[in-house]
Amino acid sequence: MFRTLGGGVLVMNQTKATHPHAVTELCEEGGRLYANALRAGRIAREDVAQAPCLMEFALLQPDPDDPDWLRPVPPAVALAQRLTPLEREITDRRRRSIELSDAFEPFMTLSTQAASATHSITVLEGSDRINVALDLATAQCQNEMLTIQPSNRFTERTVRQGLERDTALVDRGVRIRTLYQHTVRFNLEQLAYVAHLANGKVEYRTIDELVERLIICDDTVAFIPARDDQKVALELRHPGLIRYLIKVFEFIWNRAVPLSAGAPYEAAPDGITEIQHSIAKLLVEGHVDEAIARRLGMNVRTCRAHIAKLATALGSGSRAQLGFLIAQSGILEQNQLASEGDSHP
């Protein structure tokens, strides 16, 4: 009925079916009997038969003077016996947690670096958030702002916002260089905007084709569109990306024409303007009028007017013949050679 544990403590061999509670619990009857044993100094063995938890907790031990009686183990001793294995387990788990932390520490550093790289590209959704980010970047700009502004679809609101930002930059002595398409030369609102800021710190140039918007503040942050409707933008702060975009800007800038010059719309000796050369190139590549107008930042009617002038200059009587005459005339090769000559001192 009883089995012996270490230290000579007897434990009654009862199942949980006859005394159903966890070994970490002391039932009400067991607590009452243990209290009686502490007060009396001993308790009859037969009195604890219905409370085996007393033996499971090692709260009683045989009386060396009388086997029919049991003596109570002091509460402090019993508690220490129960806590020792728990404290040993806690110490072991704490040691293992320290070992795990040491093992993962090198990877935590790599994770932090990866997070920093991820944060170098931020997605900005909505015009308000984009403008807030632009305002902050321009407020922190100290040396130079580079911008590419394709098409001539400028609204009164966008012109006003741009004027406010650029005026603040100029007042701080920041240099501004902006690229437009040639068609901006016919936009009176934008020309007025340019005239308002024209000074030694602000330069404007135009070129026939520009791909997308670009804003670079110093060499620290750049903004590019992430969607055609301009409602989502990317804020870039990765040094490698910024350096690359600056090189792209400089490449286009060196091939663009100062806004003050009239060259893009002045006829060359062959009677064809630079903008018409650009249209001729796109025609030969097979683009339709709408696509050409979109790429050159003009409306379709203006584009067709230039195509008509081009056809007249080359003596073309049809669209199919025009493409053939453009290729046969060699004007595209001549324009390419002239551009290469202008790009070298």
C-alpha distance (Angstrom), angle and dihedral (degrees) to the residues before:
residue distance angle dihedral
M1 . . .
F2 3.80 . .
R3 3.79 130.7 .
T4 3.81 127.6 -160.9
L5 3.82 122.6 -118.4
G6 3.78 126.4 -166.5
G7 3.78 113.3 -63.2
G8 3.80 93.4 33.3
V9 3.82 93.9 -78.1
L10 3.77 112.9 152.3
V11 3.80 119.9 -139.6
M12 3.76 123.0 -166.7
N13 3.84 112.1 -121.5
Q14 3.79 98.4 -130.4
T15 3.82 127.7 145.8
K16 3.76 125.4 -128.3
A17 3.76 88.1 -113.3
T18 3.85 89.6 73.7
H19 3.80 94.6 38.2
P20 3.82 107.3 22.8
H21 3.79 110.0 -166.1
A22 3.79 135.7 97.7
V23 3.78 120.6 -85.5
T24 3.81 89.0 -117.3
E25 3.78 90.6 60.1
L26 3.76 127.8 80.7
C27 3.80 111.4 -153.8
E28 3.78 122.6 -134.4
E29 3.79 92.2 -105.5
G30 3.81 92.3 48.6
G31 3.82 91.0 50.1
R32 3.80 91.3 50.4
L33 3.79 92.8 49.4
Y34 3.83 93.3 46.1
A35 3.81 90.1 51.2
N36 3.83 90.0 50.6
A37 3.80 90.8 49.5
L38 3.83 91.0 51.1
R39 3.78 91.6 49.8
A40 3.85 95.1 45.0
G41 3.78 96.9 35.7
R42 3.79 91.9 -125.5
I43 3.83 143.4 27.1
A44 3.80 134.1 -148.9
R45 3.78 114.2 -99.4
E46 3.79 92.4 -130.9
D47 3.83 91.2 56.2
V48 3.83 93.1 63.9
A49 3.80 96.8 47.5
Q50 3.84 91.1 104.5
A51 3.82 94.3 48.0
P52 3.82 106.9 58.2
C53 3.82 89.5 161.7
L54 3.80 87.4 81.0
M55 3.77 89.5 64.6
E56 3.83 92.9 39.9
F57 3.77 88.3 56.7
A58 3.82 89.6 45.0
L59 3.77 88.8 -126.1
L60 3.82 92.7 140.8
Q61 3.77 133.1 46.8
P62 3.85 132.6 -175.2
D63 3.78 117.9 -82.2
P64 3.83 104.9 -118.1
D65 3.81 90.1 -148.9
D66 3.82 98.5 49.6
P67 3.83 124.6 20.5
D68 3.84 91.4 -155.8
W69 3.79 90.5 66.2
L70 3.81 134.8 64.9
R71 3.78 127.4 -152.6
P72 3.87 122.9 -144.4
V73 3.78 119.1 -111.9
P74 3.84 109.4 -129.2
P75 3.86 109.9 -98.3
A76 3.81 92.8 -123.4
V77 3.79 91.6 54.4
A78 3.82 92.7 45.6
L79 3.80 91.5 48.7
A80 3.81 92.4 49.4
Q81 3.79 90.1 51.2
R82 3.82 90.8 53.7
L83 3.84 96.0 42.3
T84 3.80 98.3 47.7
P85 3.83 96.7 74.7
L86 3.81 90.9 42.7
E87 3.80 92.4 51.8
R88 3.80 89.4 46.7
E89 3.82 89.8 53.2
I90 3.82 91.8 47.2
T91 3.80 90.9 50.8
D92 3.79 90.9 49.2
R93 3.83 92.5 49.8
R94 3.80 91.3 47.6
R95 3.79 89.6 52.4
R96 3.80 90.9 49.8
S97 3.81 91.7 49.0
I98 3.82 90.0 53.5
E99 3.80 90.6 49.4
L100 3.82 90.9 50.3
S101 3.80 91.6 48.9
D102 3.80 91.2 51.1
A103 3.82 90.9 48.3
F104 3.83 93.8 51.8
E105 3.82 97.9 40.0
P106 3.86 94.8 92.4
F107 3.80 90.6 51.1
M108 3.82 91.9 49.5
T109 3.81 88.4 60.4
L110 3.80 91.0 51.9
S111 3.80 90.2 48.2
T112 3.81 90.7 54.0
Q113 3.80 90.6 51.5
A114 3.80 91.0 49.7
A115 3.80 90.8 50.3
S116 3.79 90.1 52.2
A117 3.80 90.3 52.4
T118 3.81 90.7 50.0
H119 3.79 91.3 51.6
S120 3.82 89.8 55.9
I121 3.83 86.9 79.7
T122 3.80 115.9 52.4
V123 3.80 124.6 -177.8
L124 3.81 112.8 -137.8
E125 3.81 115.1 -161.8
G126 3.80 121.8 -166.2
S127 3.79 132.5 19.4
D128 3.80 93.9 -95.4
R129 3.80 94.5 55.5
I130 3.81 91.4 43.9
N131 3.81 91.5 51.9
V132 3.81 92.4 47.5
A133 3.82 90.2 53.4
L134 3.83 91.1 46.6
D135 3.80 91.7 49.2
L136 3.80 90.9 51.7
A137 3.82 93.1 47.2
T138 3.81 93.7 48.5
A139 3.80 91.0 46.4
Q140 3.82 88.5 56.1
C141 3.83 95.0 42.8
Q142 3.82 110.6 113.1
N143 3.81 108.7 169.5
E144 3.80 118.9 17.3
M145 3.79 142.3 -5.2
L146 3.81 120.5 -156.3
T147 3.80 119.4 -164.6
I148 3.79 137.4 178.8
Q149 3.81 114.6 -161.5
P150 3.82 113.3 -178.1
S151 3.85 123.7 -164.2
N152 3.78 127.0 17.0
R153 3.80 97.9 -105.0
F154 3.79 96.5 126.1
T155 3.79 118.9 157.5
E156 3.77 126.0 -157.6
R157 3.80 89.2 -109.3
T158 3.81 95.5 51.7
V159 3.81 91.5 45.7
R160 3.81 91.0 51.1
Q161 3.81 93.0 47.8
G162 3.80 91.4 48.0
L163 3.78 92.3 48.1
E164 3.80 92.1 52.0
R165 3.81 92.5 50.1
D166 3.80 95.6 43.9
T167 3.80 94.2 45.9
A168 3.80 90.5 55.0
L169 3.81 90.3 49.3
V170 3.82 93.6 49.1
D171 3.79 91.3 48.5
R172 3.82 88.3 56.8
G173 3.80 91.5 50.2
V174 3.81 96.0 -107.2
R175 3.81 115.5 153.8
I176 3.82 117.3 -127.4
R177 3.80 127.0 -160.0
T178 3.80 118.6 -178.2
L179 3.80 132.1 -176.2
Y180 3.81 121.2 -153.0
Q181 3.77 133.6 171.6
H182 3.81 118.6 -100.6
T183 3.80 90.5 -105.6
V184 3.80 91.1 71.4
R185 3.80 86.6 77.0
F186 3.82 87.8 77.4
N187 3.83 95.6 47.3
L188 3.81 105.7 98.9
E189 3.82 95.0 -168.7
Q190 3.77 92.3 52.9
L191 3.79 92.7 44.8
A192 3.80 89.0 53.5
Y193 3.79 88.8 50.1
V194 3.79 90.9 51.3
A195 3.81 92.4 46.9
H196 3.80 90.6 53.1
L197 3.81 91.7 58.6
A198 3.80 100.1 33.3
N199 3.80 109.1 132.1
G200 3.78 139.8 112.2
K201 3.82 92.4 -73.0
V202 3.82 96.0 53.7
E203 3.81 124.9 62.7
Y204 3.80 129.8 179.1
R205 3.79 128.8 -167.1
T206 3.78 134.0 174.1
I207 3.79 134.9 -148.5
D208 3.78 133.4 178.5
E209 3.83 99.0 -111.0
L210 3.77 133.3 29.1
V211 3.77 123.9 173.9
E212 3.80 108.6 -153.4
R213 3.78 143.2 -19.7
L214 3.77 118.6 -79.2
I215 3.80 132.3 179.7
I216 3.82 121.8 -176.0
C217 3.80 123.9 -176.8
D218 3.81 112.3 -159.6
D219 3.80 106.2 -51.7
T220 3.80 95.4 -56.3
V221 3.82 110.7 76.6
A222 3.80 138.1 19.9
F223 3.79 134.4 -176.2
I224 3.80 126.0 -149.7
P225 3.82 130.6 170.1
A226 3.79 118.3 -102.6
R227 3.80 96.2 -168.9
D228 3.80 135.4 35.2
D229 3.82 93.5 -119.6
Q230 3.83 90.2 60.7
K231 3.83 90.7 -126.1
V232 3.80 94.2 116.3
A233 3.80 125.1 48.6
L234 3.79 137.6 175.2
E235 3.79 121.4 -128.7
L236 3.81 107.5 -151.7
R237 3.80 123.8 -161.2
H238 3.80 101.4 159.0
P239 3.85 107.4 121.6
G240 3.81 93.1 -141.1
L241 3.81 92.8 53.0
I242 3.81 92.0 46.8
R243 3.81 92.1 51.8
Y244 3.80 91.0 49.4
L245 3.81 93.5 49.9
I246 3.80 91.4 48.7
K247 3.81 89.3 54.6
V248 3.82 90.0 50.4
F249 3.79 90.3 51.0
E250 3.82 93.0 49.0
F251 3.82 90.6 48.6
I252 3.81 91.3 55.6
W253 3.82 93.7 39.1
N254 3.79 92.6 57.3
R255 3.81 90.1 54.9
A256 3.80 96.6 44.9
V257 3.83 128.4 95.4
P258 3.82 123.1 -121.3
L259 3.79 110.0 -105.7
S260 3.79 90.2 -125.1
A261 3.83 90.4 63.0
G262 3.77 121.7 86.0
A263 3.79 96.4 -154.3
P264 3.84 100.0 111.8
Y265 3.79 92.5 64.7
E266 3.78 99.9 32.1
A267 3.78 115.1 102.5
A268 3.79 118.1 -112.0
P269 3.83 120.9 -137.3
D270 3.81 88.0 -84.8
G271 3.82 89.7 58.8
I272 3.82 93.7 -112.2
T273 3.81 123.0 117.6
E274 3.79 124.6 -139.1
I275 3.79 92.2 -107.4
Q276 3.79 89.1 52.9
H277 3.80 89.3 51.0
S278 3.83 87.3 55.4
I279 3.81 90.9 49.8
A280 3.82 90.7 47.5
K281 3.81 90.2 53.6
L282 3.81 92.0 51.9
L283 3.80 92.1 45.3
V284 3.80 91.1 55.2
E285 3.82 88.9 49.6
G286 3.81 87.8 58.4
H287 3.83 101.7 -108.6
V288 3.80 119.2 153.6
D289 3.80 122.6 -126.8
E290 3.82 94.5 -97.8
A291 3.81 92.8 51.9
I292 3.81 92.2 47.1
A293 3.81 91.8 50.0
R294 3.80 91.4 49.1
R295 3.80 93.9 49.5
L296 3.81 93.3 47.4
G297 3.79 94.9 44.2
M298 3.82 97.6 -117.9
N299 3.77 135.3 114.0
V300 3.80 119.8 -97.2
R301 3.81 93.8 -110.8
T302 3.80 92.2 56.9
C303 3.79 90.4 45.8
R304 3.81 91.4 53.3
A305 3.80 90.7 48.2
H306 3.81 89.4 56.5
I307 3.82 90.5 46.9
A308 3.81 89.3 53.0
K309 3.82 91.3 51.1
L310 3.79 89.6 47.6
A311 3.80 90.7 51.2
T312 3.82 90.7 49.6
A313 3.82 92.0 49.6
L314 3.81 91.5 51.5
G315 3.80 95.7 38.7
S316 3.80 94.7 -118.3
G317 3.80 120.7 164.6
S318 3.83 97.9 -171.7
R319 3.78 142.6 23.7
A320 3.79 92.7 -109.4
Q321 3.80 91.6 49.6
L322 3.80 90.8 47.9
G323 3.79 92.0 61.1
F324 3.79 90.8 49.2
L325 3.83 92.7 48.2
I326 3.81 92.0 48.5
A327 3.79 90.9 53.8
Q328 3.84 92.3 43.6
S329 3.83 95.8 46.3
G330 3.81 95.0 61.4
I331 3.82 91.8 -138.6
L332 3.78 91.8 134.3
E333 3.80 91.9 55.6
Q334 3.82 91.0 46.5
N335 3.80 91.1 50.5
Q336 3.81 90.8 48.9
L337 3.82 91.6 52.2
A338 3.79 91.3 47.6
S339 3.81 91.2 50.8
E340 3.78 91.9 50.2
G341 3.78 90.2 49.7
D342 3.82 91.8 51.1
S343 3.80 91.4 51.3
H344 3.82 92.9 60.7
P345 3.83 125.3 64.3
